[in-house]
């Protein structure tokens, strides 16, 4: 028979799955509803939540949340042809953060959302976004249009990086990650 303490405390797996669903929803909402239309799609705030999910969620859960959230946003925003490319690109956006976190597993910096390694991972994630959408735009609209979309995409990831830093610093100030995953 389990003790009352063990029964009342949710399992870590259940907590991680619930957080992953929450982050997928945050990516969807900030992508689909906080946006500025452009000729080839739209510029949105969703990448900030992708970076945040990548910095908070363990293992591949950030990758799954970003992929599902980004793909769903395209489906509900009237861009269903973008759902698969976006799901792939958003999953790849998380990969640098995931690899960085694996390298820092035993570091004190791992306990914070905003740290130098995570900030540096925004750079390869930006390259993934720019390159991924360049290829997808070239497929859908041709290379001339794809190159025209680079500047709006660069603006998107720049705004996302600023939002990520602001939100991450705020969450670090209240020890969000330590409260979620106490040692």
N, C-alpha and C positions, 0 to 999 in steps of 0.2 A: 504494500500500500504506500502511495506517495504522501509525503508530508504536505501540510497546508501551504507552506512556503513554496514548495515546488509546483503545486497546482496553481497558485495565484500568480506566479511569475511566468509571463509568456516566454515561449522558447525564442532563442536568438534567431532561429530560422524564420519563424513567423514574423518577427519584428522586421527582418531584412526584406522579406517578401512584401510586407505592407509598405515599408519605406520605398521599395522599388516601384510599387504601383503608384504611390504618391508622387514620386519623381517623374514617372511616365506621364501622369496627369499634368504636372507642372510644366513639363516640356511641351505637351500638347496645347495647353491653354496659352502659354506665353508665346508659342509659335503661331497659333491660329488666330489669336485675338489681340495681340500686341504687335501690330505689323503696319508697314507702310507699303502699299502696292508699287510695283515697278513693271515695266513693259514685259519682262520675262517671268514674273512671279511676284515675290514680295520680300521685303527685308523685315526681320522679326527679332524679338528679344529672347527667343527660345534657346539659343546657344548658351546663354548664361546659365540656364538650368541644366543643360548638358554638362557644362564644366562643373557645376555644383554637384550633380549626381555622381560624376566621375571622381570627385574629391571626397565624397561622403560614403558612398556605398562600397562594400567590400567585393572583391573578386569581379566576376563578370556581371554583377547585378546592375552596375551603372551603365554598362554597354547595352544590356537588354532594355533598361528603362529609356535610355536615349533613343534607341532604335524604334521601339514601339511608340514612344511619344512623338517623335518626328514624323514617322509614317502616318500615324493617326491624324496629326495636324494637317498634313497634305490631303488626306481623304476627306476630312470635314470642311476644308477650306475651298474645295472645288478644284483641286489640282491632283486628281487621283493618279495621273500618269507619273507624278513625282514621288509617289509613296515608296516604291521600291528603291529608287536611287537614294532618296533621303534616308530611309531606314539603314541602308548600307553605309552611307557617309556618316551619319550620326553615330553608328556603332564604331566606325573607324576613328571618329573624333575622340572617343573615350580611351582608345588603345594606348596612346602615350601616357595618360594619367595612370592607367592600370599598370603599365610596365614600370613607371616611376615609383608607384606605391609598393610594388613587389620588391624593388631595390631598397626602399626605405623602411621596410617592415619593422625593424627594430629601432628605428630612430624616434626621438622625441618629436621631431617635426611632423611625423606621420599623424600625430594626434590633432594637428591643426588643419583647417581647411586651406587657409592662405599661408603658404610658405614658399620659399624661393623655388624649390623643385616644381611645385604645382604651377606657379606662375610661369616658369619656363616651358611647361608642357602645353601652355596655350599656343606657343609658337608652332610646334608640329601639328597641333590640332587645327590651327588656322591654315596651314599648308594643305592639310587633308580637305578642309572645306573648300578652299579655292580650287584645288586640283580636281576634286570630285565633282563639284558643280560645273567647272569648266568642261570636263568630259561629258557630263550629262546634258548640259546646254548644247554642246556641239552635236551630240546625238539627236536631240530634239529640234534644234533650231539652226544648226550650222555654226562654223567656227567664228564668223564675224559677230554674230549675236552672242556667242559664248564669251568672247573677249570683252564685249560691251558690258557683260554682267559681272566682270571681275571687280570693278570699283564698288558697285552696290554690295557685293558679297564681302569685300574688305571692310566696308563701313559696318556691315552687320556684325562681323566677328569683333571689330573694334569696340562697338557699343556693348556687345555681349561680354567682352573682357572687363570693361569698366563696371558693368552691373555685377558680374561674378565677384570681382574684388570687393565691391561695396557690400554685397550680401554676405560674402564669406567672412569679411572682417567683423560684420555685425554678429554673425553666428558664432564666430570664434570668441567674441567678447562675452557671450553668455555660455560659453563652453558646450555648445550644441553637440558636437561630435563626441566629447567625453561623456556627456549625459546619455547619449544613445548607446554608446559602446563602452561602458565602464570596464576597467580591467579587473 
